[in-house]
Amino acid sequence: MKLSLRRELGEIERIVAARRSLFAASDLPDALIYPVDLATEELFVNMLRHNQQGQGPITLELEVVAGGVRVSLADHDAEPFDPASVPPVDISRPLNERQIGGLGLHLVRQLVGSVHYHYHNRCNTLSFMAREEPTDV
């Protein structure tokens, strides 16, 4: 499933509707809904917030893969930004001693593991896999 999203927060409704449609048409477990929604929304909002000069749409791709879903967001008019360059948040420090920012990416990493980054021709692409964890039998 592929969507072209306008650069506005109201598009989160379309993101959630696309995820609902994908899950309804597949055998994906409900346990993946929260991590997929939160990670996708966080990365989309970061693209809006950190590339306010961007003019083109942001492309969302959702694809069912073995045991889960692959999500990709592409910002087609952007300077390079690799989320791996954001240092991990030290959640053991008191709030008043922490730097502002990075907590959203921390949550994304906790929920889906790693976020893969690719940059080519002014296009930042961020993708992740959300998979059902195997159960012990």
C-alpha positions as CSV (number, residue, x, y, z in Angstrom):
1,M,0.0,0.0,0.0
2,K,1.4,3.4,-1.0
3,L,0.2,6.9,0.0
4,S,1.3,10.4,-1.0
5,L,0.9,12.5,2.1
6,R,0.6,16.3,2.3
7,R,2.9,18.0,4.7
8,E,0.3,18.6,7.4
9,L,-0.6,17.0,10.7
10,G,-4.1,16.2,9.5
11,E,-2.6,13.5,7.4
12,I,-2.1,11.3,10.5
13,E,-5.8,10.3,10.0
14,R,-5.0,8.9,6.6
15,I,-1.9,7.1,8.0
16,V,-4.1,5.4,10.6
17,A,-6.8,4.6,8.0
18,A,-4.2,3.0,5.7
19,R,-2.8,0.9,8.6
20,R,-6.3,-0.2,9.5
21,S,-7.0,-1.2,5.9
22,L,-3.8,-3.2,5.7
23,F,-4.4,-5.0,9.0
24,A,-8.0,-5.7,8.0
25,A,-6.9,-7.3,4.7
26,S,-4.2,-9.4,6.3
27,D,-3.5,-11.7,9.1
28,L,-1.3,-9.2,11.1
29,P,-1.7,-9.5,14.9
30,D,-3.3,-6.7,16.8
31,A,-0.2,-6.5,19.0
32,L,1.5,-4.7,16.1
33,I,-1.0,-1.9,15.9
34,Y,0.4,0.3,18.7
35,P,4.1,0.0,17.6
36,V,3.3,0.6,14.0
37,D,1.0,3.6,14.7
38,L,3.3,5.2,17.2
39,A,6.5,4.7,15.2
40,T,4.9,5.8,11.9
41,E,3.3,8.9,13.4
42,E,6.5,9.9,15.2
43,L,8.7,9.6,12.1
44,F,6.1,11.5,10.0
45,V,5.8,14.3,12.5
46,N,9.6,14.5,12.7
47,M,9.8,14.9,9.0
48,L,7.3,17.8,9.2
49,R,9.0,19.5,12.1
50,H,12.6,19.2,11.0
51,N,12.0,20.0,7.3
52,Q,9.6,22.9,7.3
53,Q,11.0,24.2,4.0
54,G,10.1,20.9,2.2
55,Q,7.6,21.4,-0.6
56,G,6.9,17.9,-1.9
57,P,4.8,15.2,-0.5
58,I,5.9,12.5,1.9
59,T,5.4,9.0,0.6
60,L,4.2,6.3,3.0
61,E,4.6,2.6,2.1
62,L,3.1,-0.2,4.2
63,E,3.9,-3.8,3.2
64,V,3.0,-7.1,4.8
65,V,6.1,-9.3,5.3
66,A,6.6,-12.6,7.0
67,G,5.6,-12.2,10.6
68,G,4.9,-8.5,10.4
69,V,4.8,-5.3,8.5
70,R,7.4,-3.1,6.8
71,V,6.9,0.7,6.9
72,S,8.8,3.2,4.9
73,L,8.5,7.0,4.8
74,A,10.2,9.1,2.2
75,D,10.6,12.9,2.4
76,H,11.3,13.9,-1.2
77,D,12.7,17.4,-0.6
78,A,15.1,17.3,2.3
79,E,18.6,17.8,3.6
80,P,20.2,14.6,5.0
81,F,19.1,13.5,8.4
82,D,20.2,10.1,9.8
83,P,18.3,9.3,13.0
84,A,21.3,7.1,14.0
85,S,23.2,10.4,14.5
86,V,20.8,11.2,17.4
87,P,22.5,10.0,20.6
88,P,20.5,7.6,22.8
89,V,18.5,9.2,25.5
90,D,19.8,8.6,29.0
91,I,16.5,7.8,30.7
92,S,18.2,7.2,34.0
93,R,18.9,11.0,34.3
94,P,16.4,13.3,35.9
95,L,14.2,15.2,33.4
96,N,15.7,18.6,34.3
97,E,19.2,17.2,33.4
98,R,18.3,15.8,30.0
99,Q,18.6,17.6,26.7
100,I,15.4,18.4,24.9
101,G,14.6,16.1,22.0
102,G,15.3,12.5,21.1
103,L,12.7,10.9,23.2
104,G,10.4,10.2,20.3
105,L,13.2,8.3,18.5
106,H,14.0,6.5,21.7
107,L,10.4,5.3,21.9
108,V,10.5,4.2,18.2
109,R,13.7,2.3,18.8
110,Q,12.2,0.6,21.8
111,L,9.1,-0.4,19.9
112,V,10.4,-1.5,16.5
113,G,14.2,-2.0,17.1
114,S,16.1,-0.2,14.5
115,V,15.2,2.5,11.9
116,H,16.9,2.2,8.6
117,Y,18.0,5.3,6.8
118,H,18.8,6.0,3.1
119,Y,19.5,9.4,1.4
120,H,19.6,9.9,-2.3
121,N,18.8,12.9,-4.5
122,R,17.5,15.0,-1.7
123,C,15.2,12.2,-0.5
124,N,15.4,11.0,3.2
125,T,13.9,7.5,3.5
126,L,13.3,6.0,6.9
127,S,12.0,2.4,7.2
128,F,11.4,-0.1,9.9
129,M,10.0,-3.6,10.4
130,A,7.5,-4.4,13.1
131,R,7.3,-8.1,13.7
132,E,5.3,-10.4,15.9
133,E,7.6,-11.7,18.6
134,P,7.8,-15.5,18.7
135,T,6.1,-17.1,21.6
136,D,7.7,-19.8,23.7
137,V,5.9,-23.1,23.5
